[in-house]
């Protein structure tokens, strides 16, 4: 006897669809939940997931006298051709203020670290700069006692702040710059204490320098405003730390 297919009885629903007037079950196709994107479009005010943000046009890097960021700049130019690195020389006396406008800077410690991220990079030996015909050139390095009686010239832009017992203060006003102080030394007057990089920066044929044993070192660091840690800053940090382009942070 042929069966008769009956329609759904009271309270039943047809196969293949939700009951009339009921909302679809969670996770089923239908009206999206409030606040969720429609058709793959991002919610208002949020970037599309996975979409890279455009790189900055420039990266402003400061460097105190004596710092040599050339190798890092070359790597940046190879790795970040879309962002031009602008290198600016800054003075140690104004290095903290300069970080208010620069993306990052090579600075000389100590520095007021409030609001900054600071990474120590390397330490510099303190050296004595003297005239090339000075008796001090006879040694390969010097002890503080070797400087007894020497006229110690401290320029106004001095970055060490070292006192040296046994030395003599000059009878003239301090020179304005380290370069001026070394020029005075070249004329046969006194000595100057500077980090190794500044002795090399201001090298002259009529002066020489020797390491000073036991003297405090001078530390060069990379610093930037912690509130402005941009992708470009993170890239430069990776470069100075020796990361490859494929290294994870």
C-alpha positions in Angstrom: 0.0 0.0 0.0 1.5 3.2 -1.0 2.5 5.5 1.8 1.2 9.0 2.0 3.7 11.7 2.9 2.2 13.9 5.5 3.2 17.5 6.1 4.5 18.6 9.4 2.1 18.4 12.2 1.4 21.0 14.8 4.6 22.0 16.6 6.8 20.4 14.0 9.0 22.2 11.5 9.8 21.3 7.9 13.2 19.7 7.3 16.0 22.0 6.3 15.1 25.3 7.9 14.5 27.0 11.3 11.1 27.2 12.8 9.2 30.2 11.5 9.8 33.3 13.5 12.8 31.9 15.5 16.3 33.3 15.3 19.0 31.1 13.8 21.2 29.1 16.2 24.4 30.7 17.3 27.2 30.3 14.7 24.7 29.6 11.9 24.3 31.8 8.9 22.0 34.7 9.5 22.1 38.2 10.9 25.5 39.0 12.4 26.0 39.8 16.0 26.2 43.5 17.0 29.7 45.0 16.7 31.0 42.3 14.4 32.3 43.2 10.9 30.0 42.5 7.9 31.3 40.8 4.8 34.9 40.9 6.1 35.0 44.6 6.5 36.7 45.9 9.7 34.6 47.5 12.4 34.7 51.3 12.4 38.0 52.7 13.8 39.9 49.5 13.6 42.6 48.6 11.0 42.0 45.6 8.9 43.7 42.6 10.5 47.0 41.7 8.9 47.2 44.8 6.8 50.7 46.4 7.2 50.8 50.1 8.2 52.7 52.4 5.9 56.3 53.2 6.8 57.4 56.6 7.9 59.0 58.8 5.2 62.0 59.6 7.4 63.8 58.4 10.5 65.6 61.1 12.5 68.7 59.8 14.3 70.8 62.0 16.5 74.5 61.3 17.3 76.8 62.9 19.9 80.4 63.9 18.8 82.6 60.8 18.5 79.8 58.4 17.9 80.2 56.4 14.7 76.8 55.0 13.5 78.0 54.6 9.8 77.8 50.8 9.8 74.2 50.9 11.2 73.2 53.6 8.8 74.4 51.5 5.8 72.4 48.5 7.1 69.4 50.7 7.5 69.7 52.0 3.9 69.8 48.5 2.6 67.0 47.2 4.8 64.7 50.3 4.8 64.9 52.0 1.4 61.4 53.3 1.8 62.4 55.4 4.8 65.2 57.9 4.6 67.4 58.1 7.6 68.3 61.7 8.6 71.5 61.9 10.7 71.9 64.9 13.0 74.8 65.8 15.2 73.8 66.8 18.7 75.8 68.1 21.7 76.0 66.2 24.9 74.8 69.2 26.8 71.5 69.2 24.8 71.1 65.5 24.1 68.1 65.1 26.5 66.2 68.0 24.9 67.0 66.7 21.4 65.1 63.5 22.1 61.9 65.4 22.3 62.1 65.9 18.5 64.3 63.0 17.3 63.1 59.4 16.7 66.2 58.1 18.5 69.8 59.2 19.4 73.2 57.9 20.2 73.8 59.6 23.6 76.6 59.7 26.2 75.7 58.5 29.7 74.7 59.7 32.2 71.4 61.1 31.0 68.0 61.8 32.6 66.2 58.5 31.8 62.7 59.6 32.8 60.3 58.7 30.0 63.1 57.1 27.9 64.1 53.7 26.8 68.0 53.4 27.0 70.2 50.6 25.6 73.9 50.7 26.6 76.0 50.0 23.5 79.7 50.3 24.4 82.2 51.8 26.8 85.0 54.1 25.8 88.4 54.3 27.5 89.5 57.6 28.9 92.7 59.0 27.4 95.1 61.8 28.1 95.8 64.1 25.1 99.2 65.8 25.2 101.6 67.6 22.8 103.5 65.3 20.6 106.8 66.4 22.2 105.5 65.9 25.8 107.5 63.6 28.1 104.2 61.8 28.7 104.4 60.2 25.3 107.3 57.9 26.5 104.8 55.6 28.1 102.3 53.3 26.4 99.7 54.1 29.1 99.6 56.4 32.1 98.7 56.2 35.8 97.0 59.2 37.5 100.3 59.7 39.5 102.0 60.4 36.1 99.9 63.5 35.7 101.1 65.2 38.9 102.0 68.8 38.2 100.4 68.8 34.7 98.1 71.7 33.8 94.7 70.0 33.3 92.5 71.9 30.8 88.8 71.2 31.1 86.7 72.7 28.2 83.2 74.0 28.7 81.8 71.0 26.7 83.7 68.5 28.8 81.8 65.1 28.9 83.7 63.3 31.6 83.6 65.6 34.7 86.7 64.0 36.2 88.7 65.6 38.9 92.4 64.6 38.9 94.2 65.2 42.2 97.8 66.4 41.7 97.1 68.3 38.5 97.1 72.1 38.2 94.3 74.4 37.1 95.2 76.7 34.2 95.5 80.4 34.7 93.2 81.2 31.8 89.5 80.7 31.2 88.3 77.3 30.1 88.2 76.9 26.3 84.7 76.7 24.8 85.1 73.3 23.1 87.2 70.2 23.2 88.6 71.1 19.8 89.8 74.4 21.3 91.3 72.6 24.3 93.3 70.2 22.1 94.5 73.1 20.0 95.8 74.7 23.2 97.5 71.4 24.2 99.1 71.3 20.7 100.8 74.6 21.5 102.5 72.9 24.4 100.2 74.0 27.2 98.7 71.4 29.5 96.8 68.1 28.9 93.1 67.2 28.3 91.2 64.1 29.4 88.6 62.8 26.8 86.9 59.6 25.7 88.9 57.8 23.1 86.5 58.7 20.3 86.9 62.4 20.9 90.7 62.1 20.8 90.3 60.4 17.4 87.8 62.9 16.2 90.0 65.9 17.0 93.3 64.2 16.1 96.1 66.4 15.0 99.7 65.7 13.9 101.1 67.8 16.8 99.2 65.9 19.6 99.2 62.3 20.9 97.0 60.4 23.4 97.6 57.6 25.9 95.1 55.5 27.9 94.7 56.5 31.6 94.7 53.4 33.8 92.0 53.2 36.4 89.9 56.1 35.0 86.1 55.7 34.7 84.9 54.8 31.2 82.4 56.8 29.2 79.3 54.9 28.0 77.5 55.5 24.7 73.9 54.3 24.5 70.9 54.4 22.2 67.9 56.3 23.6 64.4 57.2 22.5 61.1 58.5 23.9 59.3 55.4 25.3 56.0 56.9 24.3 57.1 56.9 20.6 58.4 53.4 20.1 57.5 53.2 16.4 58.1 50.3 14.1 61.1 52.3 12.7 62.6 52.6 16.1 62.2 48.9 16.7 63.9 48.2 13.3 66.9 50.4 14.3 67.1 48.7 17.7 67.3 45.4 15.9 70.0 46.7 13.6 72.3 47.9 16.5 71.7 44.6 18.2 72.8 42.6 15.2 69.5 41.1 14.2 69.0 39.9 10.7 65.9 40.9 8.7 64.2 37.6 9.5 65.0 37.6 13.2 62.1 37.9 15.6 62.0 40.7 18.1 
